[in-house]
């Protein structure tokens, strides 16, 4: 990380993953062409789950080249009296693996639904019964997690080196 003074601990980065509204997943195809797409993520320890269609460029790329990168951004605020933006971010490097066991797949989908559609949980069991066979779930085991933040304190000074207020 170039801006070491903005680096945050791994625990902070994992919190960013937990609260970001969406993340971006970066993959590469066999032709070397990078591909980046927004995804809904949920974390269980150092494993990040995503769901998607059974076919498509994203799944093709992860099958062909399982090394991936996930980027999450949270708490973005324009700083009105400066030419900058406050933010917090997390970057996860890891290896994507398709979840094929129904039990793990169902549990991952439940975690995703609890996070992104908590008011719909009463319909979860029926929805999974209807669509489990046509929904892909992938997990990314984190091999590296980094966090970064730019934030100002109440005096307008940037909080560096992980300083919290």
LUMROVO-471697 format. One record per residue (C-alpha): residue number from 1; residue in three letters; y negated, z, x negated. Coordinates in nm, 4 decimals. Each point is the difference from the previous one (the first is absolute). Layout:
NUM,ala,Y,Z,X
...
//
This chain:
1,unk,0.0000,0.0000,0.0000
2,unk,-0.3293,-0.1082,-0.1467
3,unk,-0.2254,0.2578,0.1715
4,unk,0.1852,0.3142,-0.1050
5,unk,-0.2851,0.2206,0.1240
6,unk,0.0877,-0.1078,0.3542
7,unk,0.3745,0.0546,-0.0337
8,unk,0.1500,0.2482,0.2435
9,unk,0.3341,0.1845,-0.0073
10,unk,0.3127,-0.1519,0.1530
11,unk,-0.0052,0.2527,0.2858
12,unk,-0.3463,-0.1291,0.0976
13,unk,0.1245,-0.3606,-0.0135
14,unk,0.2936,0.0836,0.2260
15,unk,-0.2419,0.1551,0.2522
16,unk,-0.1946,-0.3281,0.0007
17,unk,0.3257,-0.1816,0.0816
18,unk,0.0611,0.2413,0.2860
19,unk,-0.3375,-0.0550,0.1629
20,unk,-0.0896,-0.3644,-0.0698
21,unk,-0.0105,-0.2096,0.3168
22,unk,0.1734,-0.2883,-0.1760
23,unk,0.1045,-0.0981,-0.3485
24,unk,0.0461,-0.3283,-0.1808
25,unk,0.3325,-0.1019,-0.1446
26,unk,-0.0043,-0.2320,-0.2990
27,unk,0.3092,-0.2066,-0.0783
28,unk,0.0785,-0.3044,-0.2101
29,unk,0.2191,-0.2934,0.0929
30,unk,0.2461,-0.1728,-0.2265
31,unk,-0.2725,-0.2571,-0.0671
32,unk,-0.2170,0.2794,-0.1471
33,unk,-0.2559,-0.0343,0.2785
34,unk,-0.1414,0.3416,0.0956
35,unk,-0.0053,0.0949,0.3677
36,unk,-0.1836,0.2957,0.1501
37,unk,0.0256,0.1069,0.3630
38,unk,-0.1157,0.2993,0.2079
39,unk,0.2751,0.2390,0.1100
40,unk,0.0367,0.3298,0.1841
41,unk,0.1500,0.2571,-0.2341
42,unk,0.1569,0.3399,0.0349
43,unk,0.1119,0.2226,-0.2836
44,unk,0.2980,0.2295,-0.0388
45,unk,-0.0294,0.1654,-0.3397
46,unk,-0.0378,-0.2768,-0.2588
47,unk,0.1470,-0.2617,0.2356
48,unk,-0.2332,-0.2217,0.2023
49,unk,0.1393,-0.1773,0.3061
50,unk,-0.1293,-0.3166,0.1635
51,unk,0.1301,-0.2015,0.2928
52,unk,-0.0211,-0.3734,0.0506
53,unk,0.1757,-0.3043,0.1357
54,unk,0.3450,-0.0906,-0.1275
55,unk,-0.1316,-0.3261,-0.1464
56,unk,-0.3196,-0.1165,-0.1607
57,unk,-0.1793,-0.0319,-0.3287
58,unk,-0.0280,0.3761,-0.0527
59,unk,0.3732,0.0613,0.0481
60,unk,0.0930,-0.3098,-0.2009
61,unk,-0.2152,0.1199,-0.2891
62,unk,0.1420,0.3541,0.0062
63,unk,0.3553,-0.1353,0.0040
64,unk,-0.0741,-0.2363,-0.2895
65,unk,-0.2122,0.2371,-0.2067
66,unk,0.0139,0.3642,0.1119
67,unk,-0.2784,0.1270,-0.2282
68,unk,-0.2966,0.0716,0.2271
69,unk,-0.3359,0.1723,0.0037
70,unk,-0.1544,0.1803,0.2966
71,unk,-0.3716,0.0738,0.0161
72,unk,-0.1488,0.2540,0.2419
73,unk,-0.3688,0.0744,0.0586
74,unk,-0.1446,0.2874,0.1975
75,unk,-0.3264,0.1740,0.0841
76,unk,-0.2369,-0.2857,-0.0759
77,unk,-0.3708,0.0759,0.0422
78,unk,-0.3060,-0.2057,-0.0847
79,unk,-0.2433,0.1952,-0.2171
80,unk,-0.3369,-0.0860,0.1489
81,unk,-0.2207,0.0910,-0.2965
82,unk,0.2196,-0.1615,-0.2681
83,unk,0.1592,-0.3371,-0.0629
84,unk,0.3511,0.1336,0.0458
85,unk,0.2713,0.1158,0.2350
86,unk,0.1911,0.3268,0.0065
87,unk,0.3779,-0.0493,0.0284
88,unk,0.3390,0.1387,-0.0831
89,unk,0.2999,-0.2103,-0.0881
90,unk,0.3639,0.0124,-0.0950
91,unk,0.2118,-0.2606,-0.1727
92,unk,0.3784,0.0171,0.0110
93,unk,0.2268,-0.2074,-0.2189
94,unk,0.3654,-0.0129,0.0905
95,unk,0.3068,-0.1923,0.0940
96,unk,0.0513,-0.1232,0.3565
97,unk,0.3402,0.0337,0.1600
98,unk,0.0986,-0.1074,0.3489
99,unk,0.1264,0.2863,0.2134
100,unk,0.3246,-0.1091,0.1633
101,unk,0.1514,0.3276,0.1212
102,unk,-0.0906,0.0487,0.3669
103,unk,-0.0536,0.3745,-0.0403
104,unk,-0.2551,-0.0343,-0.2818
105,unk,-0.1617,-0.2989,0.1706
106,unk,-0.0410,0.1971,0.3244
107,unk,-0.1394,0.3011,-0.1855
108,unk,-0.2536,-0.2171,-0.1841
109,unk,-0.1093,-0.1668,0.3236
110,unk,-0.0332,0.3419,0.1610
111,unk,-0.2277,0.1142,-0.2836
112,unk,-0.2081,-0.3176,0.0370
113,unk,-0.0290,0.0466,0.3768
114,unk,-0.0849,0.3700,-0.0309
115,unk,-0.2843,-0.0961,-0.2311
116,unk,-0.1363,-0.3107,0.1714
117,unk,0.1064,0.0359,0.3656
118,unk,0.0525,0.3706,0.0682
119,unk,-0.0848,-0.0361,0.3687
120,unk,0.2904,-0.2451,0.0407
121,unk,0.2782,0.2195,-0.1384
122,unk,0.1532,0.0512,0.3442
123,unk,0.0944,-0.3711,-0.0070
124,unk,0.1222,0.0002,-0.3617
125,unk,0.3745,0.0243,0.0646
126,unk,-0.0028,-0.2883,0.2487
127,unk,-0.2158,-0.2152,-0.2275
128,unk,0.2291,0.0577,-0.2985
129,unk,0.3043,-0.0787,0.2098
130,unk,-0.1570,-0.3336,0.1019
131,unk,-0.1415,-0.1083,-0.3346
132,unk,0.1776,0.1699,-0.2920
133,unk,0.2130,-0.3096,-0.0645
134,unk,-0.3084,-0.2244,-0.0312
135,unk,-0.2285,0.2322,-0.1951
136,unk,0.0073,0.0181,-0.3772
137,unk,-0.0787,0.3236,-0.1793
138,unk,-0.0679,0.0114,-0.3720
139,unk,-0.0419,0.2961,-0.2278
140,unk,-0.1878,0.0132,-0.3252
141,unk,0.1086,0.2686,-0.2413
142,unk,-0.3139,0.0886,-0.1930
143,unk,0.0339,-0.0321,-0.3763
144,unk,-0.3715,0.0557,-0.0650
145,unk,-0.2715,0.1456,0.2232
146,unk,-0.3664,0.0068,-0.0960
147,unk,-0.3030,0.1279,0.1864
148,unk,-0.3673,-0.0671,-0.0427
149,unk,-0.3150,0.1179,0.1732
150,unk,-0.3741,-0.0500,-0.0060
151,unk,-0.1800,0.2738,0.1895
152,unk,-0.3324,0.1767,-0.0233
153,unk,-0.0616,0.3698,0.0528
154,unk,-0.2741,0.1475,0.2195
155,unk,-0.2472,-0.0332,-0.2924
156,unk,0.0678,-0.3726,-0.0355
157,unk,0.1965,0.0345,-0.3244
158,unk,0.3269,-0.1851,-0.0405
159,unk,0.2986,0.2353,-0.0033
160,unk,0.2003,-0.1075,-0.3042
161,unk,0.3324,0.0953,-0.1552
162,unk,0.1533,0.0973,0.3328
163,unk,-0.2702,0.2570,0.0808
164,unk,0.0234,0.1047,0.3639
165,unk,-0.2741,0.1520,0.2082
//
